[in-house]
């Protein structure tokens, strides 16, 4: 299906802009708001606080030995990875995918 935007969708947006894309998605049957979409990122990150709110036992995390390195060279060691179901859209126009997140 075609996704298009009308003039009404630009209300309140100052052009030109380089704002990040922020969406709301259903993750493991929980509505997660303010998800930042960064097409330049090489991993999907889930912060520990959000992971805890999903009430998934920590023993479900798969070990990760490789640290993440940020743009400034700082290293972060993930707590592990986990595959989660993510639903975007509303019926009848929706899709469900499995995404592997690194929990930090």
N, C-alpha and C positions, 0 to 999 in steps of 0.2 A: 504494500500500500504506500501511497505517496504521503509524506509528511510535509505539510506546508504551514506557513505562518502568515497571518494577516497583519494589517496596520495596527489592529487592536492589541496584538501580541507585543508590539514595540512600545506600548504605553509605559512611560516612566524610564525608558532606556535612553541614555545619552549616546548618540552615535558619533564617531566610531567608538567601539568598545572592545575590550579584551577580557571581559568578565569570565570567571570560571563557570562551568556548567555544574549546577547543583540540583540533584533530583531526590525524589522519595521512591524507595523500592521496598518490596516485601522480601525479607531475608529470613528463611526458616520460619515462615508464618508470622514474623514480627515486622511491623512497619518501621523502617529506618528512614529518618528524615535527614536532610542536609548531607547527602552523600556527594562527595566531590568527584567529578569525572575528570581525570587528567590523562588525556590520550598520550602524553609523553612519558608516563610512568611505566616501568618494566614489571611491576608487581601490583597485586591487589592487596591493600593493607586494611586490616581490621584492628582497631585499637582494643587493648585488653578490657577497658571499661565497657565498651559495646559488646565484646565477646561475653563478658560476665553477665550482662543483661539478657543475653540469649538463653542463659541457664543450661549451657552445654557443658558437661563435665570436662575438666581440663585433661583428663586421661584420653580424650578423643583426639587431642592434638598429635600430629605426626612430627617427630623431631626434625629440626632444621639446624644444620651445622654452619651454614654460610651466613655471615653477617650482611646486613644491608649497608650500603655506603651512600651517603647523601651527597648533594652537590658541593658542599663545603668540606667533604672528606670525612665527616663524622660517621662512626660506625654504630649500628644498632643491632643487637642480637635478638632475632625473633624468638618468641616462646614456642613456636611451632607453626604448622600449617593445618588447614582444615578445609574440606570441600563442603560448600553450603549451597542450598537451593535458593536461587534469586528469581523473583517474578517481576517483570516490568510491564506496565500498561494495565488496562482493565478489560475484562471480557466484553466483547468478543475479540478485541485487538490486544492480545497480550502474549508474552513469550516467557518461558521458564528455562533457565540454564543452570548448570552446576558450575560454580566458580571456586577456584582454590585461593584462599586468603592466607596471608601471613599475619599472624597475631603478634602485635608488638605492644 
